Amino acid sequence: MSMKFDISKKWSIFLRIKTSFYEIFLQKFIVIKNSKKEKRFLEIGPGEERIFEFETINIVKTKNTDYIGDATKKINFPDKTFDVIYASHILEHTPWYMLNKTINEWIRVLKPGGTLEVWVPNSLKIAKAFCDAEDGINTDYVNDGWFRFNEDRDPAKWFSGRVFSYGDGSGTRGHFNFHLSAFSERFLKKIFIEAGLANVTVMENCECRGYDHGWINLGIKGVKK
């Protein structure tokens, strides 16, 4: 019995080592292949569908993840690597006091003349909808569909879910899926301008490269000088 257990344990260790070597090899292959491209595009925090021609970096491994990394810290790319950097509903998971530092790091790996495109929830719109619901002005929020843990569709619960998210839905503190920042058009533009980006403009929803989050979507883009 103990011999069977020992063989099983060794086999499990072997499989883990084999998987690790495969992942290291695959990572190096991806890096070499992509480094030969004339133009490179990066999506931070990819969704369920891969965007054509975009490389991806994510904090967790998924089927669409090329590189593992925390985009709120130094990311493992040389300066001036990418022509376009795209992040949709990722920045709100960054602590509000780290927003400028995070954006500056993304800009570091952007080529001069390259474009940074960021989409976030429009917290101001969400807050206004919450206030209107509490004041009885309108109940448009009930058409939003964001009602997990909120069977009675209470506007305060809806607002909390929209602004803070659910994490992993089990109450795990510090889960990466919680929201840690709030945005308005003015505030996100300010962050871009303070980071030295030019031609800072609001994007239309039709400019979404991936999933369109609808009425709460706020998109800002800017060009690296």
C-alpha positions in Angstrom: 0.0 0.0 0.0 2.8 2.4 0.9 4.7 1.5 -2.3 1.7 2.3 -4.4 1.3 5.6 -2.6 5.1 6.4 -3.1 4.8 5.6 -6.8 1.7 7.8 -7.1 3.4 10.6 -5.3 6.5 10.4 -7.5 4.4 10.3 -10.6 2.5 13.4 -9.5 5.8 15.2 -8.9 7.1 14.2 -12.3 3.9 15.5 -14.0 4.3 18.8 -12.2 7.9 19.2 -13.3 7.0 18.1 -16.9 4.2 20.7 -17.0 6.5 23.4 -15.6 9.2 22.7 -18.2 6.6 22.8 -20.9 5.2 26.1 -19.7 8.7 27.6 -19.6 9.4 26.4 -23.1 6.1 27.7 -24.4 6.7 31.1 -22.7 10.1 31.4 -24.4 8.6 30.4 -27.7 5.9 33.1 -27.4 8.4 35.7 -26.5 10.7 35.0 -29.4 7.9 34.7 -31.9 6.3 38.0 -30.9 9.6 39.9 -30.6 10.0 39.5 -34.4 6.8 41.3 -35.2 7.1 44.8 -36.8 4.0 46.0 -34.8 2.9 44.7 -31.5 -0.3 45.1 -29.6 -1.0 44.2 -25.9 -4.2 43.5 -24.1 -4.0 43.7 -20.3 -6.5 41.4 -18.7 -7.9 39.5 -21.7 -11.6 38.5 -21.8 -13.1 35.2 -22.9 -12.4 36.0 -26.6 -9.0 36.8 -27.9 -8.6 40.1 -29.8 -7.0 39.5 -33.2 -3.2 40.1 -33.3 -3.1 41.1 -29.6 -0.7 39.6 -27.1 -2.1 39.2 -23.6 -0.9 39.6 -20.1 -3.0 38.5 -17.1 -2.6 38.1 -13.3 -4.0 34.5 -13.6 -3.5 31.8 -16.3 -6.4 31.5 -18.7 -6.8 30.0 -22.2 -6.1 33.4 -23.7 -3.1 34.4 -21.5 0.3 34.7 -23.1 2.2 36.2 -20.2 1.5 36.0 -16.4 2.1 39.3 -14.6 0.6 41.9 -12.2 -0.1 44.9 -14.3 -0.1 47.2 -11.2 3.7 46.5 -10.8 6.6 46.4 -13.2 5.7 44.3 -16.2 8.4 42.2 -17.9 8.6 44.0 -21.2 11.4 46.3 -22.5 10.7 50.0 -22.9 8.9 51.1 -26.1 7.6 47.6 -27.0 4.0 48.0 -28.1 2.1 50.2 -30.6 -1.2 49.8 -28.9 -2.0 48.9 -25.3 -5.6 48.0 -24.5 -7.2 47.4 -21.1 -10.9 47.0 -20.7 -12.4 47.0 -17.1 -9.0 46.3 -15.5 -7.9 49.6 -14.1 -10.8 49.6 -11.5 -9.1 46.6 -9.9 -6.1 48.8 -9.1 -6.0 50.6 -5.7 -6.9 54.2 -6.3 -3.6 55.5 -4.8 -1.6 53.4 -7.4 -3.4 54.5 -10.5 -0.8 57.1 -11.7 2.0 54.6 -11.1 0.2 51.9 -12.9 -0.6 54.0 -16.0 3.0 55.3 -16.1 4.2 51.7 -16.2 1.9 50.9 -19.1 3.2 53.9 -20.9 6.8 52.8 -20.3 6.3 49.8 -22.6 4.4 51.9 -25.2 6.2 53.1 -28.2 6.3 56.9 -28.9 3.3 57.6 -31.1 1.6 54.5 -29.7 -1.9 54.6 -28.2 -3.2 53.6 -24.8 -6.9 52.7 -24.7 -8.5 52.2 -21.3 -12.1 51.3 -20.5 -13.5 51.4 -17.0 -17.0 51.6 -15.3 -18.3 55.1 -15.2 -18.7 55.4 -11.5 -20.3 58.8 -11.8 -23.1 57.4 -14.0 -23.6 54.6 -11.6 -23.8 57.0 -8.6 -26.3 59.2 -10.4 -28.5 56.2 -11.2 -28.3 55.2 -7.5 -29.3 58.6 -6.3 -32.2 58.9 -8.7 -33.5 55.5 -7.6 -33.3 56.5 -3.9 -35.0 59.8 -4.7 -37.7 58.0 -6.7 -36.9 60.0 -9.8 -36.5 56.9 -11.9 -35.7 53.2 -11.6 -33.7 52.7 -14.8 -31.2 50.7 -12.8 -33.6 47.7 -12.7 -32.9 47.1 -16.4 -29.1 46.8 -15.7 -29.1 43.1 -14.9 -26.5 43.3 -12.1 -28.5 41.6 -9.4 -26.4 38.8 -7.9 -27.1 38.5 -4.2 -29.9 41.0 -4.6 -33.2 39.2 -5.2 -35.3 42.2 -4.1 -33.4 44.5 -6.5 -32.6 47.0 -3.8 -30.8 50.1 -5.3 -28.3 50.2 -2.5 -27.3 46.6 -3.0 -27.2 47.1 -6.8 -25.0 50.2 -6.3 -22.6 48.2 -4.0 -22.4 45.4 -6.5 -21.7 47.7 -9.4 -19.1 49.8 -7.6 -17.3 47.2 -5.5 -18.0 44.0 -7.5 -18.4 40.6 -5.8 -14.8 39.4 -5.7 -15.1 35.7 -6.2 -18.6 35.6 -4.9 -17.6 33.7 -1.7 -16.5 36.6 0.5 -12.8 36.0 0.1 -11.1 39.2 1.3 -8.5 40.7 -1.1 -9.7 38.8 -4.1 -8.3 40.3 -7.3 -11.8 40.7 -8.8 -12.9 43.4 -6.3 -13.0 47.0 -7.5 -10.6 49.4 -5.8 -11.0 52.6 -7.8 -13.8 54.8 -9.0 -13.8 56.9 -12.2 -15.4 59.8 -13.9 -14.5 61.1 -17.4 -12.7 64.1 -15.8 -10.7 62.0 -13.4 -9.5 59.4 -16.0 -8.6 62.2 -18.4 -6.6 63.8 -15.6 -4.6 60.7 -15.0 -3.8 60.4 -18.7 -2.7 64.0 -19.0 -0.6 63.8 -15.8 1.2 60.8 -17.3 2.2 63.0 -20.3 -0.2 61.5 -22.9 -1.3 63.7 -25.8 -4.6 63.8 -27.8 -6.5 62.5 -24.7 -10.1 61.9 -25.9 -13.2 60.0 -24.9 -14.0 56.9 -27.0 -17.4 55.8 -28.3 -18.7 52.4 -27.4 -18.3 51.3 -31.0 -14.5 51.6 -30.4 -14.5 48.7 -28.0 -12.2 46.0 -29.2 -13.7 43.4 -27.0 -16.8 43.0 -24.8 -19.0 46.1 -24.7 -20.1 46.8 -21.1 -22.9 49.0 -22.3 -24.2 52.1 -20.6 -21.6 52.1 -17.8 -18.7 52.0 -20.2 -16.2 54.9 -20.0 -13.3 54.8 -22.5 -10.4 57.2 -22.7 -7.4 57.0 -25.1 -4.2 59.0 -25.4 -1.0 59.0 -27.5 2.5 58.8 -26.2 4.6 61.7 -27.2 
